[in-house]
Amino acid sequence: MYKFLYQEKKDTVISKQVLRSGTAIGAQSRKDFISKLSIAYKEARETNYWLRLLRDTNFINQDQAASLLLDCEELLKITGSILKTTKDKTDT
């Protein structure tokens, strides 16, 4: 997506934002893991917003958007589930 926006659409602002928000995942201790995963979840939600914006303004076509949004939503589900499980284990 980054390469497409940067090279084909000549967009630097949104392409870099998509790259940053899509790669902001990492962790260390359990507390850090929860913190970083919370950030990753937030960034994935933001990426979802940007992808919908790109679709709705016709920067990307419907097929590209559908595929990317499906992937993003899957990441949100996975990240949300891991976050919930980790928090539940930490609270017990």
N, C-alpha and C positions, 0 to 999 in steps of 0.2 A: 504494500500500500504506500509506504514511504517513497519508494523509488518511482512508482507510478505518479504520485502527486508532484514529486520534485522534478522528475524528468519530463513527463508528458504534459502536466498542467502548469509547470513552471511556478509552482507554489512553494514558498519556503516556510511560511509561518505555520500553516495547518499541517504540512508534511512533518515538520519537526515536532509539533505538538503531538501528532499521532505516534511518532517514533518514541518520544519521551514517555507519554502516558502508557504506551503498550509494552515498554521494557522496564517499568519501575518496580520490579519484583525481586525480592531478596530478603534473607533473614539470618539471624545468629541464635541468640538465646531464645527460650520460649516467650519471654516478654517481648523481646525484639521481633520474634517471629510474628506474634499477634499484631504488634505495631506495624510492621512492614506489610503483613497480609491485609491489614485494614486499609493501609495506603494503596496497596495493589487493587483491592476491591473498589476503592474510590476512583482510582485512575481508570479502571476498566469501565466503570459507569460513565466517566468523562469521555472515554474513547467511544463508547456507545453513542453518546450525545453527538460527538464530532462526526461519526460515521452517518448518523441520521441526518445531520446538517448537510454533509456532502451529498447524500442521496437526494435530499429535498431541494437542493439548489442545483441539481444535475451536474455536479462536479464528477460524480461517478455514476455509472448506469445502474439500473435496478438489479441486474444479475450480480454485479460486483458487490453492491450494497447488501443484497440478501445473503451472499456467502460470508462476507465479513461480519455482518451483524449476527449471523448464526454462530460463528466462531466466538465472537465477543460475548454473546449471551451464554454460551457454554462455559467460557472462562469465568463469567460471573457466578454461574451455578456452582462450579467446582470450587472457586475461591471462597464463596459464601459458605459452602458446606464445610470446607476445611477450617475456616475461621470459627464457625459455630462449634464444631467438634473440639477444636483446640481450646476455645474458651470454656466449654463445658468440662473438659478434663482439668483445666487449671482451677476452676471453681470448686472442684470436689476434693 
